[in-house]
């Protein structure tokens, strides 16, 4: 007996911030607040390498062997702490030895007796921190930089793994990760760290909060606020200065996710996920058309250009998911939730009328939904997902819906339109991509290789047309497409080539075999096909080419390219 689709796909109201929030049972909150043991960080002693070629300067072989040794034991993730991760993954490189404060153009609080044992970063000499009009400081190219160039590898100043705070009674609060990292900052606070953070944005406390108190468990939220206040109680700063530092964490922290694009990620590397505040990477400003993307090996985070940059060009990253970058502007803004308004070209375009009038709900494909889908038999999973991709959902258990907010000058027209229009269901590209991945994997389980190949091509088409150039997920889609083609005994050479080259451009150096061995091993294809793919990948010549040529090689038909998002009348 088939289950109702409403048990898998829920609708949410217009508040986009709630789309990715998992549903959970409130925990009983203890009033006792833990006392954190302080371990001040000496930033004066931090240093790193400045070099012309970061990719060649870093000792990747040592890092890869260290990573493999960390995750080799069967219980490697048991009681894993951030400090253990740091000790397990050394950053070894070469170049010009540079103190962190010197690179930032600042004076150290005191002359360190000795530098820290390990380098903290490896940075390209082709980029420099300069003032960016209207944005504060930013990273700029000092000479021409080619696409696929590794410009920075950095370890965060202060960081925490998600597993270290997941058992807290306030862990389900929407801003729990930021609160936990803020408490870690208090634990690490020192005079030299305070001096370093003086240049960070914002200069004054802000009024923007990432928590939506109306949707929060008040008891848990209060417990979290008490824990944060207690962690800063020992620090001799004004209340305003403490609030500013918590805003520094919220507005500058970056998450790190090992092998996050891979299908095996959630099973194998989730315990390595965390967030941190980076001294150098904090200088990358946001754009919805980013020229730099990032990846992590543990907490070590690398930044790679995805296009050619001329001297004087500012380097940008995105602060939101790449699949969201062609979502409607209003939704990108809510997802961004920062104290600035993005002025990139896509943000100059208005939202479609369907999102300005009438009522709208969003189809949410979060972790609980994916878990429920995985329990369905493959055939039923394919059918359920196919219906969802057409906007078909039951109307049971709908969340309360509200009309979208509009500017006062448009209020009259919007109200008039709302009276005439029906409710609209919105399927965002990021959720549609999650569905297609689950659909393609189910088709492979069923041995329906041609249909699976077509789905992987659609996934790749979305990445090529709606994500930044050489999005990291493209290597996954090309790999799985190649495996399907090999099962069909068709020519897979172009897919193999795309997998190898897109991976190299996304990661800045050739490490495909090391990163994708497990990805291939866990695929549903036969052992012979896995061997054939890995053999073909090892013998594939590496030809770095412009992204437009790489996209053209896929030869997508017009109907293979999914829309950035879809609006279905209810």
Secondary structure, DSSP 8 states (H G I E B T S, - for coil): ----GGGT-EEE-S-GGGTT----------S-----------GGG-EEEEES-HHHHS-HHHHHHHHHHHHHSTTTTTT--HHHHHHHS-----SEEEEHHHHTT---SS--SS--SS--EEEETTEEEEEETTTEEEEEESS-B-TT-EEEEE--SEEEEGGGTTTSTTTTSTTHHHHHHHHHHHHH--HHHHHHHTTSS-SS--S--S--TTTS-HHHHHHHHHHHHHHHTTS-S-HHHHHHHHHHHHHH-EEE-BTTTSTTHHHHTGGG-EEEE-TTGGG-EE-SS-SEEEEEETTEEEEEESS-B-TT-B-EE-SS-GGGTTS-HHHHHHHH--SS---SGGGGS---GGGTSSBEEEEE--HHHHHHHHTS-HHHHHHHHHHHHTT----TT-----B----HHHHHHHHHHHHH---EEEEEHHHHHHHHHHHHHHHHHTT-HHHHHHHHHHHHHHHHHHS-TT-THHHHHHHHHHHHHHHTT---HHHHHHHHHHHHHHHSS--HHHHHHHHHHTSSS-HHHHHHHHHHHHH-------HHHHHHTT---GGGS--SEEEEE-
